[in-house]
Amino acid sequence: PGGVCKEYKTAYDMICLQQKWIGFTKTVAILQFIGEDFADDTKARLALSDRQNFTATIISLIKKAYRLNKDGLALRQKDFATNKVISSHLLSLFSWLNWRKPYFHYALLFWLEKGSPDSLVARLGELVDRAFRCESAKRLAFDMALRHAFRLCKKEKKEDEKTKEKKDKSDDTPTPKKTADSADGNQKTEKQKADS
């Protein structure tokens, strides 16, 4: 769609693939989708890159996932599979991300808003597993966060469309002229009801 993200400009210029195709990759499309809300808003971009703001988001995310009621418990919560403290590993990953920080943070905000607690436990575990490994694994964690946020948005959009479609169908359905009495075989016209 509308060109290449400035973050990918150097890679875009070096790619051996024909230039016209780089803008059509799934990752670039998702980055554009996620980033369109803050692309031209420096203040929002800075807020999404801020460590304190990110910490608040992951605390809320962990509290929702693990059904916790205190921030301190969320900060100490360990992933079941790796036995690693979730918050510290996500903060470490966030620090490593550089220009990717606002995208990652915004993706996790989608998770927080649209994800179910059980799915969040699994997804957070996947992030933690990759957060303390090599750079390739960290990039995969970033990509996974974006893709899951994108899927959540697509799922919500489909559900909204189905709801709208059902509503539109129900608006087109003629309402029965008979009253509840008609089920008993006692069909009465409006005039007969008024007379009785």
GISULNOR-V786079 format. One record per pair of residues at least 6 apart in sequence whose C-alpha atoms are under 6 Angstrom apart, sorted by the first residue. I is the first residue (numbers start at 1). J is the second residue. Records with the same first field share a line. If there is no record, write none. Layout:
# GISULNOR-V786079
I->J / J
This chain:
# GISULNOR-V786079
4->23
38->44 / 45
45->102
48->102 / 105
49->101 / 102
59->74
61->112
62->74
63->74
64->117
65->117 / 120 / 121
75->87
77->85
78->84 / 85 / 86
79->86 / 125
89->128 / 131
93->131
107->146 / 149
110->149
111->149
127->141
130->137 / 138 / 141
131->138
